[in-house]
Each structure stands twice: as structure tokens, then as C-alpha cells.
Amino acid sequence: MNKILVTIIILTLLVFGVYKFINYIRHIEINTVDPQISVSIEKSKKEDLLKQVYILDTLTSLKKINIKQAWIEEVWKNSFKDDNLYKEKLGGIQLVINTSDFQIFGYKENTFLNEWNIQIDKQQLQGSGRANGMYIFYLKDSIPPNRIKVTVVQKLKNNNNSQEIIFDLKKEIKATH
């Protein structure tokens, strides 16, 4: 009888220890400090973060550029409460652009702010490049605009032959049936 009780106690402690270890590892692997971005419009909508979807305005864009997706969502980060993961809204909005075209112009994600200036509607932006052509820009206003003019200008020391990518995004209007 004592051996069975000791075995049950040891197994219970072992299971509890494994549970705590897995929970600890799960917390380590998930970034809970930095603001995050959704990987797609669909994910942003599913998490109730999506504010506005944009499409490329091909009539006003000066250079041909392929914008896969562009949207504004609430600024958020991963958080835990009672060991449950949730998306914590931090206030403010962010523009997310999914394109690989910036790389064609030598725009490197790891040197994003050092080599290029990004402006939206003539406002200098804070932002960063992420893997797989995802770019994020924090907007000052909390209301998504109907149109966004994006200017990407290469910083050059001698101001000769700088590259400039200019494109307009417009609010996507879904047809109602």
C-alpha cells in the first residue's frame, strides 16, 4: 500500500514538474515584450485587430510595385494571464505592408532605418522591416486615413542618384451584395 502511495505521489510530482517546465518553455519562446504584427489580413481580422485594408492605387503610383497586402491594425503584443496567451492591445495603430519589391531596390530589412527614409503623407515614420517582406510603420493618428502616400527614399551621403519609390495606397472598398 505504501509503495503505491509513494508511486502515485512521485508520478503526480513528475507530471506537475513536466507541466511547469512546458509552460516555462512556452513563455520563453513567445515574445511578450515587443509589439508584434499579424502575418496576414485574415489573422488580423480573426484576432479583432484589423482596422482597415488597403490596396495599391495603380493610377497614382509612380513606380510599378507589387504590394501583396497592406492593412492597418491596432498595435499589440503577446501577453499571458493565468498561463493563457492573449493579444494585448497597446493603443495606437500600425500600417503593415507585405511586399518583396523593396528588396529589388537594395532595401534590406536589417538596415532598414540606416539606409532609407520612409515617409507617409510627408511624416517621417518609425518602423522596421521584418522577415519575408513584412514592413511595419507606427502611425501618429488613431484613425486610419482613406489614402496613404508612401515615399521610400534612399539615404546617400553625396545626394547623387538617390532612389525613390513612391506609391499610393487607397482604402479598399468591398462591394456589398
Buried (B, 14 or more C-beta within 10 A) or exposed (E): EEEEEEEEEEEEEEEEEEEEEEEEEEEEEEEEEEBBBBBBBEEBBEBEBBBBBBBBBEEEBEEEBEBBBBBBBBBBBBBBEEEEEEBBBEEBBBBBBBBEBBEEBEBEBEEBEEEBBBBBBEEEBEBBBBEEBBBBBBBEEEEBBEEBBBBBBBEEEEEEEEEEBBBBBBBEEEEEE
